[in-house]
């Protein structure tokens, strides 16, 4: 008899309701949750990344939350290796494991593998870093939008590392970065079952705004201020922190920082959905459809 292993992947935009559903699914299937949310890896970043509460973390075993320091160098290829190694261990105990998050690239790396990228002359990267230091994030955004509009529609535009990586490939090869993302799937020793969570745009945006108000009330500005001296680190180049760093640098007032936090979080959610919607193997549900979701998963697993 074939040993069947199933990885249930629960994806969706920020604030859609993934955490609550995944805890219910983990209890139903008596299994563990792997986070593929690259922002939740970091110990120092709590409020701005909307991690599960301590009570939620204690309710079922979670992995890859609070496992790294923002000082550590970590990327999607390392995550792919680490997650696959963990899955091999978990599948010795469980037929089903749940993975969830809003980082599409990290989810794809585990389920499908990463595309092979061309080697680029390091001098090109060095030149781009210098241009970034002089022109800032807006320079990177404009260049990637010009050279690879397809990738620009999907990328986290607040993440300079991803923008620089795309730009160096565009310049080094003369071809769009997206042209190398051919999605040649790797063989895996598990069967992925993908479900997506979505809400009406107005409902989702209202939840995003409400959650941001809750984060701010809980001390998000204080958390960002404590990390201000390390704002150059890659982990902190993200929505939820960069807007407050701009306020702390005196670029605008607190009211404007709050407006930007909400606006950029809504834009981030829109980009997440753009990324996920291109995958036709995802079956979509509203988070309230718990019975339908469980029935679908049981039918898939058999």
C-alpha positions as CSV (number, residue, x, y, z in Angstrom):
1,X,0.0,0.0,0.0
2,X,1.3,3.5,-0.9
3,X,2.1,5.7,2.0
4,X,0.0,8.8,1.2
5,X,1.1,12.1,2.6
6,X,-1.0,15.3,2.1
7,X,0.1,18.9,2.6
8,X,-2.9,21.1,3.0
9,X,-1.9,24.6,1.9
10,X,-4.2,27.4,3.2
11,X,-3.4,30.7,1.5
12,X,-5.0,34.1,1.2
13,X,-4.3,37.8,1.7
14,X,-3.5,39.5,5.0
15,X,-6.3,39.7,7.5
16,X,-8.6,37.3,5.6
17,X,-8.8,34.8,8.6
18,X,-6.2,32.1,7.9
19,X,-5.0,31.6,11.5
20,X,-8.4,30.9,13.0
21,X,-9.3,28.4,10.2
22,X,-6.0,26.6,10.3
23,X,-6.2,26.0,14.1
24,X,-9.6,24.4,13.6
25,X,-8.2,22.3,10.7
26,X,-5.2,21.3,12.7
27,X,-7.4,20.2,15.6
28,X,-9.7,18.3,13.2
29,X,-6.9,16.4,11.5
30,X,-4.8,16.2,14.8
31,X,-1.7,17.7,13.1
32,X,0.8,20.5,13.0
33,X,0.9,23.9,11.3
34,X,3.9,25.2,9.3
35,X,4.0,28.9,8.7
36,X,5.2,30.0,5.3
37,X,4.7,33.7,6.2
38,X,8.2,35.1,5.8
39,X,7.4,38.0,8.0
40,X,6.5,35.8,11.0
41,X,9.8,34.0,11.1
42,X,11.4,36.9,13.1
43,X,11.4,37.0,16.8
44,X,11.6,40.8,17.1
45,X,8.7,41.5,14.8
46,X,5.4,40.8,16.5
47,X,2.6,43.3,16.2
48,X,3.5,44.4,12.7
49,X,3.4,40.9,11.3
50,X,0.1,39.8,12.9
51,X,1.5,36.6,14.4
52,X,-0.9,34.2,16.1
53,X,-1.4,35.0,19.8
54,X,0.4,33.0,22.4
55,X,-2.8,31.2,23.2
56,X,-3.2,30.3,19.5
57,X,0.4,29.1,19.3
58,X,-0.1,27.0,22.4
59,X,-3.3,25.4,21.1
60,X,-1.6,23.4,18.3
61,X,2.1,22.9,17.3
62,X,3.3,25.7,15.1
63,X,6.6,25.8,13.1
64,X,8.7,28.6,11.6
65,X,7.2,31.3,13.9
66,X,9.7,33.2,16.1
67,X,12.6,31.0,14.8
68,X,15.0,33.7,13.5
69,X,16.5,37.0,14.5
70,X,16.2,39.9,12.1
71,X,20.0,39.9,12.1
72,X,20.1,36.5,10.4
73,X,20.5,36.1,6.7
74,X,17.6,33.9,5.5
75,X,16.0,33.5,2.1
76,X,13.4,31.4,0.3
77,X,15.9,28.8,-0.8
78,X,16.9,28.2,2.8
79,X,13.3,28.0,3.7
80,X,12.6,25.4,1.0
81,X,15.3,23.2,2.4
82,X,14.3,23.6,6.0
83,X,10.6,23.1,5.4
84,X,11.1,20.0,3.3
85,X,13.3,18.6,6.0
86,X,10.7,19.3,8.7
87,X,7.9,17.8,6.5
88,X,9.9,14.5,6.2
89,X,9.8,14.3,10.0
90,X,6.2,15.4,10.5
91,X,5.0,12.9,7.9
92,X,6.4,10.1,10.0
93,X,3.8,10.9,12.6
94,X,1.0,12.5,10.5
95,X,-0.7,11.6,7.2
96,X,-1.8,15.3,6.9
97,X,0.2,18.5,7.6
98,X,-1.1,22.1,7.2
99,X,1.0,24.9,5.8
100,X,-0.3,28.5,5.8
101,X,0.7,32.0,5.1
102,X,0.5,35.0,2.7
103,X,4.0,34.7,1.2
104,X,3.2,33.2,-2.2
105,X,6.9,32.7,-3.2
106,X,7.7,30.7,0.0
107,X,4.6,28.5,-0.4
108,X,5.5,27.8,-4.0
109,X,9.0,26.9,-3.1
110,X,7.8,24.1,-0.8
111,X,5.1,22.8,-3.0
112,X,6.7,23.2,-6.5
113,X,10.3,24.1,-6.0
114,X,12.1,27.2,-7.2
115,X,13.2,28.1,-10.7
116,X,16.8,28.1,-11.6
117,X,18.1,31.6,-12.1
118,X,21.1,32.7,-14.2
119,X,24.4,33.7,-12.6
120,X,24.7,37.5,-12.7
121,X,28.0,39.4,-12.6
122,X,28.3,40.7,-9.0
123,X,29.3,44.1,-10.3
124,X,25.8,44.6,-11.6
125,X,24.4,44.0,-8.1
126,X,26.9,46.4,-6.6
127,X,25.9,49.1,-9.0
128,X,22.2,48.6,-8.2
129,X,22.9,48.8,-4.5
130,X,24.7,52.1,-5.1
131,X,21.8,53.4,-7.1
132,X,19.4,52.3,-4.4
133,X,21.3,54.2,-1.8
134,X,21.1,57.3,-3.9
135,X,17.6,57.0,-5.4
136,X,15.8,55.1,-2.7
137,X,12.9,52.6,-3.0
138,X,11.1,54.7,-5.6
139,X,14.1,54.3,-8.0
140,X,13.9,50.5,-7.7
141,X,10.1,50.5,-8.1
142,X,10.3,52.6,-11.2
143,X,13.1,50.5,-12.8
144,X,11.4,47.2,-12.2
145,X,8.0,48.6,-13.4
146,X,9.8,49.7,-16.6
147,X,11.8,46.5,-17.3
148,X,9.4,43.9,-16.0
149,X,5.8,45.1,-15.5
150,X,4.5,41.6,-15.1
151,X,6.7,40.9,-12.1
152,X,6.1,44.4,-10.7
153,X,2.4,43.6,-10.5
154,X,3.1,40.7,-8.2
155,X,6.2,41.6,-6.1
156,X,6.1,43.1,-2.6
157,X,7.0,46.6,-3.8
158,X,8.2,47.6,-0.3
159,X,10.9,44.9,-0.3
160,X,14.1,46.3,-1.8
161,X,15.9,42.9,-1.8
162,X,13.3,41.4,-4.2
163,X,13.3,44.5,-6.4
164,X,17.1,44.5,-6.6
165,X,17.1,40.8,-7.4
166,X,14.7,41.3,-10.3
167,X,16.5,44.3,-11.5
168,X,19.9,42.6,-11.6
169,X,18.5,39.7,-13.6
170,X,16.8,42.1,-16.0
171,X,20.0,44.1,-16.6
172,X,22.4,41.1,-16.5
173,X,20.4,39.1,-19.1
174,X,18.5,41.7,-21.1
175,X,15.3,39.7,-20.4
176,X,12.5,40.2,-17.9
177,X,13.0,38.5,-14.5
178,X,9.5,37.0,-14.9
179,X,10.7,35.1,-18.1
180,X,12.9,32.9,-15.9
181,X,10.0,32.0,-13.6
182,X,8.9,29.0,-15.7
183,X,7.5,27.0,-12.8
184,X,9.2,23.7,-13.7
185,X,7.7,21.7,-10.9
186,X,10.0,19.5,-8.7
187,X,9.0,16.0,-7.6
188,X,7.7,16.0,-4.0
189,X,7.0,13.0,-1.8
190,X,3.6,14.5,-0.7
191,X,0.3,15.4,-2.4
192,X,-0.5,19.1,-2.1
193,X,-4.2,20.2,-1.6
194,X,-4.6,23.9,-2.0
195,X,-7.4,26.0,-0.6
196,X,-7.6,29.8,-0.8
197,X,-9.5,32.1,1.5
198,X,-11.1,35.3,0.2
199,X,-13.7,37.9,1.2
200,X,-15.5,40.7,-0.7
201,X,-13.0,43.5,-1.2
202,X,-14.9,45.9,1.0
203,X,-15.2,43.4,3.8
204,X,-11.4,42.5,3.5
205,X,-10.3,46.2,3.5
206,X,-12.5,46.9,6.5
207,X,-10.9,44.0,8.4
208,X,-7.4,45.3,7.4
209,X,-8.2,48.8,8.7
210,X,-9.6,47.5,11.9
211,X,-6.7,45.2,12.5
212,X,-4.3,48.0,11.9
213,X,-6.1,50.1,14.5
214,X,-5.8,47.2,17.0
215,X,-2.1,46.9,16.2
216,X,-1.5,50.6,16.8
217,X,-3.5,50.5,20.1
218,X,-1.4,47.4,21.2
219,X,1.9,49.4,20.7
220,X,3.0,49.0,17.0
221,X,4.6,52.4,17.0
222,X,6.6,51.6,20.1
223,X,7.7,48.2,18.6
224,X,8.8,50.0,15.4
225,X,10.7,52.7,17.4
226,X,12.6,50.0,19.3
227,X,13.7,48.5,15.9
228,X,14.4,51.9,14.3
229,X,18.2,51.6,14.7
230,X,18.1,48.4,12.6
231,X,15.7,49.6,9.9
232,X,18.3,49.0,7.2
233,X,18.0,45.2,7.7
234,X,16.1,43.3,5.0
235,X,13.6,41.8,7.4
236,X,12.4,45.3,8.3
237,X,11.8,46.5,4.7
238,X,8.2,45.6,4.9
239,X,4.7,47.0,5.3
240,X,3.9,47.7,8.9
241,X,7.3,49.1,9.8
242,X,8.7,51.1,6.9
243,X,5.7,53.6,7.2
244,X,6.5,54.2,10.8
245,X,10.2,54.5,10.1
246,X,9.3,57.4,7.7
247,X,7.4,59.1,10.5
248,X,10.3,58.6,12.9
249,X,12.6,60.1,10.3
250,X,10.4,63.2,10.2
251,X,9.2,62.8,6.7
252,X,5.5,63.1,7.7
253,X,3.3,63.2,10.8
254,X,1.7,60.3,12.8
255,X,-1.7,60.8,11.1
256,X,-0.1,60.3,7.7
257,X,1.9,57.3,9.0
258,X,-1.4,55.7,10.0
259,X,-3.0,56.5,6.6
260,X,0.0,54.9,4.8
261,X,-0.1,51.8,7.1
262,X,-3.7,51.1,6.1
263,X,-3.3,52.0,2.5
264,X,-0.1,49.9,2.0
265,X,-1.6,47.0,3.8
266,X,-4.6,47.1,1.5
267,X,-2.3,47.3,-1.5
268,X,-0.2,44.4,-0.1
269,X,-3.4,42.3,0.1
270,X,-4.3,43.1,-3.5
271,X,-0.8,42.0,-4.7
272,X,-1.1,38.8,-2.6
273,X,-4.4,38.0,-4.4
274,X,-2.9,38.7,-7.8
275,X,-0.1,36.2,-7.0
276,X,-2.5,33.5,-5.8
277,X,-5.2,33.9,-8.4
278,X,-2.8,32.8,-11.2
279,X,-2.7,29.3,-9.6
280,X,-5.7,27.4,-11.0
281,X,-5.1,24.5,-8.6
282,X,-6.4,26.5,-5.7
283,X,-10.0,26.0,-4.6
284,X,-11.5,29.2,-3.1
285,X,-13.7,29.5,0.0
286,X,-15.0,32.2,2.3
287,X,-13.4,31.7,5.8
288,X,-16.9,31.1,7.3
289,X,-17.4,28.0,5.1
290,X,-15.8,25.6,7.6
291,X,-18.0,22.7,7.0
292,X,-17.6,23.0,3.2
293,X,-13.9,23.3,3.6
294,X,-13.6,20.2,5.8
295,X,-15.8,18.2,3.4
296,X,-13.7,19.3,0.4
297,X,-10.5,18.3,2.2
298,X,-11.9,14.9,3.3
299,X,-13.0,14.2,-0.3
300,X,-9.5,15.1,-1.6
301,X,-7.7,13.0,1.0
302,X,-10.1,10.1,0.7
